Amino acid sequence: MSSRHTPRPRLSVRAVLLAAALAAAPAGPDARAETPAGGPAGSHARVVIVNDGPAPLACRATVAHWFSRDFGTIQPGERRTIPVAADPTTGTVHVFNGRGEALPLEIFYCGPAGEAWQGRASLDLRAALTGGGAVPESVRYRCTASPARADCRIEP
């Protein structure tokens, strides 16, 4: 009896690394004010995060296929505006990469800088942006971070 080995299609290491680098590229100064072109028509909004705490805050998005999008460190007293797109009929929320391409959001969180995942506060952008039937122009969160934990609350 002979066994047959069927080769599986392989992705090149270069292609995988390039895709990962493009999707996970950290936000530079330009990303704070980028005007994305992607996402559902007429559904663009802004998420404003204000750091009211005494410690630096880091915010990240985990997007489809478990890549992440880093939105940098927000110092105490500062705020960060993040452009997003949302579709109230499907509940899908998109963040944008450095090239303005829409990336489907899985999780959005903020936490103490350097410990963002361990001390995270999850922000339910899906509910905030699509729960009312129409996408609001902006939603604003006030966050505080201690060295161990963050707390974020949406403003009414």
N, CA and C atoms as an extended XYZ file, in Angstrom:
468
Properties=species:S:1:pos:R:3:atomname:S:1:resname:S:1:resid:I:1 pbc="F F F"
N         0.846       -1.168        0.000 N   MET     1
C         0.000        0.000        0.000 CA  MET     1
C         0.895        1.236        0.000 C   MET     1
N         0.649        2.129       -0.890 N   SER     2
C         1.475        3.335       -0.953 CA  SER     2
C         0.683        4.509       -0.409 C   SER     2
N         1.398        5.411        0.184 N   SER     3
C         0.726        6.612        0.686 CA  SER     3
C         1.083        7.778       -0.219 C   SER     3
N         0.127        8.609       -0.425 N   ARG     4
C         0.337        9.768       -1.275 CA  ARG     4
C         0.364       11.016       -0.414 C   ARG     4
N         1.259       11.846       -0.730 N   HIS     5
C         1.341       13.123       -0.035 CA  HIS     5
C         0.897       14.207       -1.004 C   HIS     5
N        -0.151       14.891       -0.631 N   THR     6
C        -0.643       15.980       -1.463 CA  THR     6
C        -0.086       17.283       -0.897 C   THR     6
N         0.724       17.975       -1.674 N   PRO     7
C         1.280       19.220       -1.136 CA  PRO     7
C         0.188       20.270       -0.938 C   PRO     7
N         0.307       20.999        0.161 N   ARG     8
C        -0.624       22.077        0.453 CA  ARG     8
C        -0.085       23.376       -0.139 C   ARG     8
N        -0.972       24.247       -0.582 N   PRO     9
C        -0.503       25.543       -1.080 CA  PRO     9
C         0.206       26.282        0.055 C   PRO     9
N         1.287       26.958       -0.266 N   ARG    10
C         2.051       27.681        0.748 CA  ARG    10
C         2.089       29.160        0.421 C   ARG    10
N         1.947       29.940        1.440 N   LEU    11
C         2.135       31.374        1.295 CA  LEU    11
C         3.612       31.662        1.505 C   LEU    11
N         4.127       32.562        0.763 N   SER    12
C         5.522       32.902        0.970 CA  SER    12
C         5.665       33.661        2.277 C   SER    12
N         6.780       33.476        2.923 N   VAL    13
C         7.046       34.167        4.177 CA  VAL    13
C         7.029       35.669        3.941 C   VAL    13
N         7.548       36.105        2.820 N   ARG    14
C         7.579       37.528        2.496 CA  ARG    14
C         6.165       38.105        2.425 C   ARG    14
N         5.235       37.391        1.789 N   ALA    15
C         3.858       37.879        1.666 CA  ALA    15
C         3.181       37.971        3.030 C   ALA    15
N         3.398       36.980        3.875 N   VAL    16
C         2.789       36.985        5.204 CA  VAL    16
C         3.351       38.130        6.035 C   VAL    16
N         4.667       38.337        6.002 N   LEU    17
C         5.278       39.414        6.774 CA  LEU    17
C         4.838       40.784        6.275 C   LEU    17
N         4.727       40.945        4.977 N   LEU    18
C         4.271       42.217        4.427 CA  LEU    18
C         2.834       42.511        4.853 C   LEU    18
N         1.960       41.524        4.769 N   ALA    19
C         0.565       41.718        5.177 CA  ALA    19
C         0.471       42.073        6.652 C   ALA    19
N         1.245       41.395        7.491 N   ALA    20
C         1.223       41.677        8.923 CA  ALA    20
C         1.744       43.076        9.214 C   ALA    20
N         2.816       43.469        8.539 N   ALA    21
C         3.386       44.796        8.774 CA  ALA    21
C         2.420       45.898        8.356 C   ALA    21
N         1.746       45.735        7.240 N   LEU    22
C         0.813       46.760        6.778 CA  LEU    22
C        -0.398       46.874        7.683 C   LEU    22
N        -0.924       45.763        8.132 N   ALA    23
C        -2.129       45.784        8.965 CA  ALA    23
C        -1.844       46.263       10.375 C   ALA    23
N        -0.653       46.000       10.876 N   ALA    24
C        -0.351       46.319       12.268 CA  ALA    24
C         0.525       47.549       12.415 C   ALA    24
N         0.714       48.309       11.366 N   ALA    25
C         1.584       49.484       11.437 CA  ALA    25
C         1.074       50.445       12.495 C   ALA    25
N         1.963       50.911       13.392 N   PRO    26
C         1.520       51.823       14.437 CA  PRO    26
C         1.121       53.172       13.864 C   PRO    26
N         0.263       53.822       14.599 N   ALA    27
C        -0.203       55.133       14.158 CA  ALA    27
C         0.875       56.170       14.393 C   ALA    27
N         1.185       56.922       13.382 N   GLY    28
C         2.099       58.040       13.524 CA  GLY    28
C         1.290       59.302       13.703 C   GLY    28
N         1.949       60.451       13.710 N   PRO    29
C         1.220       61.707       13.897 CA  PRO    29
C         0.123       61.904       12.854 C   PRO    29
N         0.347       61.447       11.611 N   ASP    30
C        -0.652       61.621       10.565 CA  ASP    30
C        -1.911       60.812       10.823 C   ASP    30
N        -1.798       59.678       11.499 N   ALA    31
C        -2.947       58.800       11.696 CA  ALA    31
C        -3.987       59.435       12.610 C   ALA    31
N        -3.578       60.372       13.431 N   ARG    32
C        -4.524       61.010       14.347 CA  ARG    32
C        -5.536       61.854       13.597 C   ARG    32
N        -5.138       62.394       12.452 N   ALA    33
C        -6.015       63.302       11.730 CA  ALA    33
C        -6.361       62.781       10.342 C   ALA    33
N        -6.100       61.496       10.088 N   GLU    34
C        -6.346       60.972        8.746 CA  GLU    34
C        -7.825       61.042        8.393 C   GLU    34
N        -8.100       61.241        7.151 N   THR    35
C        -9.464       61.262        6.661 CA  THR    35
C        -9.643       60.037        5.784 C   THR    35
N       -10.197       58.961        6.335 N   PRO    36
C       -10.311       57.723        5.586 CA  PRO    36
C       -11.335       57.820        4.463 C   PRO    36
N       -11.090       57.029        3.440 N   ALA    37
C       -12.016       57.001        2.309 CA  ALA    37
C       -12.850       55.734        2.292 C   ALA    37
N       -12.487       54.723        3.092 N   GLY    38
C       -13.178       53.436        3.049 CA  GLY    38
C       -14.363       53.381        3.985 C   GLY    38
N       -14.940       52.204        4.075 N   GLY    39
C       -16.068       51.987        4.967 CA  GLY    39
C       -17.386       52.262        4.291 C   GLY    39
N       -18.474       51.934        4.956 N   PRO    40
C       -19.806       52.157        4.395 CA  PRO    40
C       -20.065       53.639        4.157 C   PRO    40
N       -20.721       53.948        3.070 N   ALA    41
C       -21.007       55.342        2.710 CA  ALA    41
C       -21.862       56.017        3.773 C   ALA    41
N       -21.523       57.253        4.086 N   GLY    42
C       -22.324       58.049        5.012 CA  GLY    42
C       -22.271       57.607        6.453 C   GLY    42
N       -21.295       56.791        6.820 N   SER    43
C       -21.276       56.246        8.167 CA  SER    43
C       -20.027       56.612        8.949 C   SER    43
N       -19.302       57.610        8.504 N   HIS    44
C       -18.077       57.983        9.190 CA  HIS    44
C       -18.381       58.700       10.496 C   HIS    44
N       -17.567       58.419       11.485 N   ALA    45
C       -17.728       59.022       12.800 CA  ALA    45
C       -16.343       59.200       13.414 C   ALA    45
N       -16.318       59.866       14.550 N   ARG    46
C       -15.071       60.037       15.289 CA  ARG    46
C       -15.265       59.491       16.691 C   ARG    46
N       -14.252       58.776       17.158 N   VAL    47
C       -14.205       58.339       18.547 CA  VAL    47
C       -13.162       59.222       19.223 C   VAL    47
N       -13.588       59.960       20.245 N   VAL    48
C       -12.695       60.860       20.960 CA  VAL    48
C       -12.420       60.238       22.320 C   VAL    48
N       -11.142       60.086       22.639 N   ILE    49
C       -10.744       59.516       23.925 CA  ILE    49
C        -9.961       60.572       24.678 C   ILE    49
N       -10.447       60.921       25.864 N   VAL    50
C        -9.816       61.928       26.708 CA  VAL    50
C        -9.176       61.214       27.891 C   VAL    50
N        -7.901       61.496       28.136 N   ASN    51
C        -7.205       60.914       29.285 CA  ASN    51
C        -7.318       61.876       30.459 C   ASN    51
N        -8.252       61.574       31.374 N   ASP    52
C        -8.456       62.386       32.567 CA  ASP    52
C        -7.648       61.887       33.761 C   ASP    52
N        -6.856       60.857       33.562 N   GLY    53
C        -6.114       60.266       34.673 CA  GLY    53
C        -4.715       60.815       34.829 C   GLY    53
N        -4.010       60.328       35.845 N   PRO    54
C        -2.657       60.801       36.120 CA  PRO    54
C        -1.567       60.047       35.356 C   PRO    54
N        -1.935       58.979       34.655 N   ALA    55
C        -0.934       58.138       33.982 CA  ALA    55
C        -1.203       58.086       32.482 C   ALA    55
N        -0.160       57.856       31.672 N   PRO    56
C        -0.354       57.713       30.222 CA  PRO    56
C        -1.259       56.529       29.896 C   PRO    56
N        -2.013       56.682       28.811 N   LEU    57
C        -2.999       55.704       28.378 CA  LEU    57
C        -2.644       55.245       26.967 C   LEU    57
N        -2.759       53.959       26.702 N   ALA    58
C        -2.530       53.420       25.357 CA  ALA    58
C        -3.822       52.786       24.866 C   ALA    58
N        -4.177       53.039       23.601 N   CYS    59
C        -5.396       52.468       23.036 CA  CYS    59
C        -5.052       51.655       21.798 C   CYS    59
N        -5.746       50.521       21.645 N   ARG    60
C        -5.506       49.620       20.530 CA  ARG    60
C        -6.824       49.033       20.049 C   ARG    60
N        -6.789       48.609       18.793 N   ALA    61
C        -7.913       47.885       18.200 CA  ALA    61
C        -7.387       46.551       17.709 C   ALA    61
N        -8.120       45.497       18.004 N   THR    62
C        -7.854       44.202       17.393 CA  THR    62
C        -8.843       44.100       16.242 C   THR    62
N        -8.316       43.835       15.062 N   VAL    63
C        -9.146       43.799       13.865 CA  VAL    63
C        -9.215       42.377       13.339 C   VAL    63
N        -9.999       42.173       12.295 N   ALA    64
C       -10.179       40.839       11.717 CA  ALA    64
C        -8.837       40.164       11.503 C   ALA    64
N        -8.835       38.880       11.667 N   HIS    65
C        -7.644       38.027       11.546 CA  HIS    65
C        -6.641       38.309       12.657 C   HIS    65
N        -7.092       38.968       13.707 N   TRP    66
C        -6.329       39.193       14.929 CA  TRP    66
C        -5.066       40.020       14.742 C   TRP    66
N        -5.091       40.920       13.790 N   PHE    67
C        -4.058       41.935       13.719 CA  PHE    67
C        -4.458       43.031       14.696 C   PHE    67
N        -3.514       43.883       15.052 N   SER    68
C        -3.887       44.980       15.935 CA  SER    68
C        -3.462       46.299       15.321 C   SER    68
N        -4.144       47.333       15.744 N   ARG    69
C        -3.889       48.695       15.280 CA  ARG    69
C        -3.631       49.516       16.521 C   ARG    69
N        -2.438       50.050       16.645 N   ASP    70
C        -2.029       50.826       17.808 CA  ASP    70
C        -2.321       52.298       17.555 C   ASP    70
N        -2.981       52.951       18.497 N   PHE    71
C        -3.305       54.362       18.358 CA  PHE    71
C        -2.419       55.250       19.218 C   PHE    71
N        -1.321       54.696       19.695 N   GLY    72
C        -0.326       55.489       20.415 CA  GLY    72
C        -0.690       55.755       21.856 C   GLY    72
N         0.178       56.525       22.494 N   THR    73
C         0.022       56.863       23.906 CA  THR    73
C        -0.650       58.226       24.039 C   THR    73
N        -1.622       58.285       24.921 N   ILE    74
C        -2.325       59.538       25.208 CA  ILE    74
C        -1.866       59.990       26.597 C   ILE    74
N        -1.183       61.088       26.651 N   GLN    75
C        -0.661       61.601       27.915 CA  GLN    75
C        -1.800       62.184       28.760 C   GLN    75
N        -1.609       62.288       30.079 N   PRO    76
C        -2.628       62.899       30.930 CA  PRO    76
C        -3.004       64.295       30.427 C   PRO    76
N        -4.311       64.556       30.380 N   GLY    77
C        -4.812       65.836       29.914 CA  GLY    77
C        -4.962       65.937       28.403 C   GLY    77
N        -4.474       64.956       27.667 N   GLU    78
C        -4.584       64.978       26.208 CA  GLU    78
C        -5.780       64.160       25.752 C   GLU    78
N        -6.095       64.315       24.461 N   ARG    79
C        -7.165       63.514       23.859 CA  ARG    79
C        -6.681       63.005       22.508 C   ARG    79
N        -7.335       61.970       22.027 N   ARG    80
C        -7.028       61.400       20.715 CA  ARG    80
C        -8.342       61.232       19.980 C   ARG    80
N        -8.379       61.649       18.727 N   THR    81
C        -9.554       61.482       17.881 CA  THR    81
C        -9.244       60.407       16.859 C   THR    81
N       -10.098       59.401       16.805 N   ILE    82
C        -9.882       58.254       15.934 CA  ILE    82
C       -11.035       58.161       14.940 C   ILE    82
N       -10.740       58.260       13.649 N   PRO    83
C       -11.808       58.124       12.654 CA  PRO    83
C       -12.226       56.659       12.526 C   PRO    83
N       -13.518       56.443       12.416 N   VAL    84
C       -14.078       55.103       12.254 CA  VAL    84
C       -15.223       55.170       11.246 C   VAL    84
N       -15.699       54.007       10.859 N   ALA    85
C       -16.912       53.903       10.044 CA  ALA    85
C       -17.770       52.812       10.666 C   ALA    85
N       -19.066       52.962       10.568 N   ALA    86
C       -19.971       51.984       11.163 CA  ALA    86
C       -21.179       51.780       10.266 C   ALA    86
N       -21.701       50.567       10.308 N   ASP    87
C       -22.899       50.220        9.551 CA  ASP    87
C       -23.962       49.755       10.537 C   ASP    87
N       -24.978       50.590       10.797 N   PRO    88
C       -25.989       50.224       11.788 CA  PRO    88
C       -26.841       49.021       11.388 C   PRO    88
N       -26.917       48.693       10.104 N   THR    89
C       -27.731       47.536        9.711 CA  THR    89
C       -27.035       46.223       10.037 C   THR    89
N       -25.707       46.192       10.008 N   THR    90
C       -24.968       44.949       10.318 CA  THR    90
C       -24.289       45.004       11.678 C   THR    90
N       -24.124       46.220       12.228 N   GLY    91
C       -23.404       46.374       13.491 CA  GLY    91
C       -21.893       46.356       13.322 C   GLY    91
N       -21.417       46.367       12.090 N   THR    92
C       -19.985       46.326       11.837 CA  THR    92
C       -19.370       47.699       12.038 C   THR    92
N       -18.231       47.719       12.738 N   VAL    93
C       -17.463       48.949       12.938 CA  VAL    93
C       -16.096       48.728       12.316 C   VAL    93
N       -15.591       49.745       11.629 N   HIS    94
C       -14.273       49.675       11.006 CA  HIS    94
C       -13.362       50.754       11.581 C   HIS    94
N       -12.094       50.386       11.817 N   VAL    95
C       -11.037       51.369       12.048 CA  VAL    95
C       -10.202       51.377       10.774 C   VAL    95
N        -9.315       52.330       10.654 N   PHE    96
C        -8.563       52.485        9.418 CA  PHE    96
C        -7.073       52.307        9.651 C   PHE    96
N        -6.409       51.666        8.684 N   ASN    97
C        -4.961       51.547        8.775 CA  ASN    97
C        -4.323       52.830        8.262 C   ASN    97
N        -3.006       52.879        8.234 N   GLY    98
C        -2.289       54.074        7.818 CA  GLY    98
C        -2.528       54.472        6.380 C   GLY    98
N        -3.057       53.558        5.572 N   ARG    99
C        -3.360       53.862        4.170 CA  ARG    99
C        -4.835       54.222        3.968 C   ARG    99
N        -5.610       54.295        5.042 N   GLY   100
C        -7.018       54.660        4.936 CA  GLY   100
C        -7.939       53.511        4.593 C   GLY   100
N        -7.437       52.277        4.660 N   GLU   101
C        -8.271       51.105        4.351 CA  GLU   101
C        -9.058       50.698        5.588 C   GLU   101
N       -10.330       50.381        5.392 N   ALA   102
C       -11.213       49.986        6.495 CA  ALA   102
C       -10.880       48.578        6.965 C   ALA   102
N       -10.706       48.427        8.280 N   LEU   103
C       -10.407       47.136        8.900 CA  LEU   103
C       -11.526       46.802        9.879 C   LEU   103
N       -12.208       45.658        9.721 N   PRO   104
C       -13.313       45.308       10.618 CA  PRO   104
C       -12.838       45.137       12.065 C   PRO   104
N       -13.480       45.831       12.969 N   LEU   105
C       -13.105       45.849       14.374 CA  LEU   105
C       -13.612       44.606       15.102 C   LEU   105
N       -12.736       44.023       15.898 N   GLU   106
C       -13.125       42.930       16.800 CA  GLU   106
C       -13.224       43.463       18.238 C   GLU   106
N       -12.145       44.100       18.706 N   ILE   107
C       -12.086       44.604       20.085 CA  ILE   107
C       -11.376       45.952       20.069 C   ILE   107
N       -11.872       46.908       20.845 N   PHE   108
C       -11.189       48.188       21.029 CA  PHE   108
C       -10.998       48.363       22.526 C   PHE   108
N        -9.768       48.662       22.939 N   TYR   109
C        -9.504       48.805       24.370 CA  TYR   109
C        -8.431       49.850       24.630 C   TYR   109
N        -8.466       50.383       25.837 N   CYS   110
C        -7.440       51.304       26.320 CA  CYS   110
C        -6.969       50.790       27.669 C   CYS   110
N        -5.701       51.016       27.956 N   GLY   111
C        -5.140       50.585       29.229 CA  GLY   111
C        -3.916       51.402       29.565 C   GLY   111
N        -3.344       51.150       30.723 N   PRO   112
C        -2.129       51.876       31.104 CA  PRO   112
C        -1.037       51.639       30.065 C   PRO   112
N        -0.335       52.700       29.676 N   ALA   113
C         0.748       52.562       28.703 CA  ALA   113
C         1.746       51.521       29.207 C   ALA   113
N         2.113       50.598       28.322 N   GLY   114
C         3.029       49.521       28.687 CA  GLY   114
C         2.339       48.278       29.222 C   GLY   114
N         1.104       48.414       29.655 N   GLU   115
C         0.322       47.296       30.198 CA  GLU   115
C        -1.109       47.358       29.675 C   GLU   115
N        -1.269       47.803       28.435 N   ALA   116
C        -2.606       48.081       27.903 CA  ALA   116
C        -3.512       46.860       27.922 C   ALA   116
N        -3.014       45.692       27.536 N   TRP   117
C        -3.869       44.507       27.502 CA  TRP   117
C        -4.200       44.031       28.915 C   TRP   117
N        -3.199       43.985       29.782 N   GLN   118
C        -3.406       43.468       31.136 CA  GLN   118
C        -4.348       44.345       31.949 C   GLN   118
N        -4.291       45.658       31.779 N   GLY   119
C        -5.125       46.568       32.563 CA  GLY   119
C        -6.217       47.223       31.742 C   GLY   119
N        -6.656       46.547       30.701 N   ARG   120
C        -7.546       47.151       29.712 CA  ARG   120
C        -8.955       47.457       30.214 C   ARG   120
N        -9.498       48.472       29.581 N   ALA   121
C       -10.925       48.785       29.669 CA  ALA   121
C       -11.436       48.655       28.241 C   ALA   121
N       -12.386       47.761       28.014 N   SER   122
C       -12.936       47.570       26.666 CA  SER   122
C       -13.974       48.637       26.387 C   SER   122
N       -13.892       49.214       25.201 N   LEU   123
C       -14.854       50.229       24.773 CA  LEU   123
C       -15.787       49.568       23.765 C   LEU   123
N       -17.072       49.546       24.057 N   ASP   124
C       -18.040       48.890       23.189 CA  ASP   124
C       -18.452       49.857       22.076 C   ASP   124
N       -17.583       49.967       21.076 N   LEU   125
C       -17.858       50.893       19.975 CA  LEU   125
C       -19.053       50.448       19.145 C   LEU   125
N       -19.271       49.144       19.055 N   ARG   126
C       -20.419       48.648       18.284 CA  ARG   126
C       -21.718       49.201       18.860 C   ARG   126
N       -21.896       49.114       20.164 N   ALA   127
C       -23.117       49.626       20.789 CA  ALA   127
C       -23.189       51.148       20.696 C   ALA   127
N       -22.060       51.816       20.906 N   ALA   128
C       -22.049       53.277       20.896 CA  ALA   128
C       -22.325       53.848       19.511 C   ALA   128
N       -21.855       53.157       18.480 N   LEU   129
C       -21.961       53.700       17.119 CA  LEU   129
C       -23.143       53.169       16.322 C   LEU   129
N       -23.619       51.976       16.636 N   THR   130
C       -24.691       51.397       15.815 CA  THR   130
C       -25.949       51.079       16.598 C   THR   130
N       -25.930       51.242       17.920 N   GLY   131
C       -27.066       50.859       18.743 CA  GLY   131
C       -28.300       51.730       18.595 C   GLY   131
N       -28.120       52.960       18.148 N   GLY   132
C       -29.261       53.866       18.047 CA  GLY   132
C       -29.917       53.901       16.683 C   GLY   132
N       -29.468       53.059       15.752 N   GLY   133
C       -30.066       53.033       14.425 CA  GLY   133
C       -29.397       53.956       13.430 C   GLY   133
N       -28.840       55.065       13.898 N   ALA   134
C       -28.097       55.988       13.032 CA  ALA   134
C       -26.714       56.185       13.654 C   ALA   134
N       -25.721       56.346       12.819 N   VAL   135
C       -24.353       56.518       13.305 CA  VAL   135
C       -24.166       57.968       13.744 C   VAL   135
N       -23.788       58.203       15.015 N   PRO   136
C       -23.577       59.572       15.469 CA  PRO   136
C       -22.316       60.167       14.835 C   PRO   136
N       -22.235       61.480       14.825 N   GLU   137
C       -21.052       62.150       14.283 CA  GLU   137
C       -19.810       61.812       15.107 C   GLU   137
N       -19.987       61.718       16.431 N   SER   138
C       -18.855       61.357       17.292 CA  SER   138
C       -19.371       60.750       18.590 C   SER   138
N       -18.494       59.990       19.223 N   VAL   139
C       -18.719       59.495       20.579 CA  VAL   139
C       -17.457       59.840       21.368 C   VAL   139
N       -17.661       60.148       22.632 N   ARG   140
C       -16.544       60.615       23.462 CA  ARG   140
C       -16.459       59.764       24.722 C   ARG   140
N       -15.241       59.308       24.999 N   TYR   141
C       -14.964       58.535       26.203 CA  TYR   141
C       -14.007       59.307       27.086 C   TYR   141
N       -14.252       59.274       28.388 N   ARG   142
C       -13.312       59.827       29.366 CA  ARG   142
C       -12.676       58.636       30.077 C   ARG   142
N       -11.355       58.598       30.048 N   CYS   143
C       -10.622       57.470       30.617 CA  CYS   143
C        -9.667       57.948       31.690 C   CYS   143
N        -9.446       57.095       32.654 N   THR   144
C        -8.400       57.306       33.649 CA  THR   144
C        -7.583       56.029       33.704 C   THR   144
N        -6.295       56.189       33.926 N   ALA   145
C        -5.422       55.018       34.016 CA  ALA   145
C        -4.534       55.157       35.244 C   ALA   145
N        -4.459       54.103       36.001 N   SER   146
C        -3.472       53.990       37.069 CA  SER   146
C        -2.370       53.106       36.482 C   SER   146
N        -1.293       52.871       37.193 N   PRO   147
C        -0.278       51.977       36.628 CA  PRO   147
C        -0.788       50.553       36.368 C   PRO   147
N        -1.893       50.157       36.995 N   ALA   148
C        -2.359       48.773       36.847 CA  ALA   148
C        -3.651       48.612       36.052 C   ALA   148
N        -4.501       49.630       35.977 N   ARG   149
C        -5.821       49.450       35.389 CA  ARG   149
C        -6.345       50.749       34.788 C   ARG   149
N        -7.180       50.591       33.770 N   ALA   150
C        -7.840       51.750       33.159 CA  ALA   150
C        -9.345       51.624       33.339 C   ALA   150
N        -9.988       52.771       33.329 N   ASP   151
C       -11.446       52.829       33.388 CA  ASP   151
C       -11.884       53.858       32.362 C   ASP   151
N       -12.789       53.482       31.454 N   CYS   152
C       -13.286       54.390       30.425 CA  CYS   152
C       -14.800       54.408       30.466 C   CYS   152
N       -15.347       55.605       30.401 N   ARG   153
C       -16.799       55.770       30.424 CA  ARG   153
C       -17.217       56.691       29.293 C   ARG   153
N       -18.291       56.281       28.617 N   ILE   154
C       -18.800       57.098       27.515 CA  ILE   154
C       -19.534       58.305       28.084 C   ILE   154
N       -19.352       59.443       27.426 N   GLU   155
C       -20.092       60.638       27.839 CA  GLU   155
C       -21.476       60.604       27.199 C   GLU   155
N       -22.488       61.008       27.965 N   PRO   156
C       -23.844       61.020       27.401 CA  PRO   156
C       -24.005       62.073       26.319 C   PRO   156
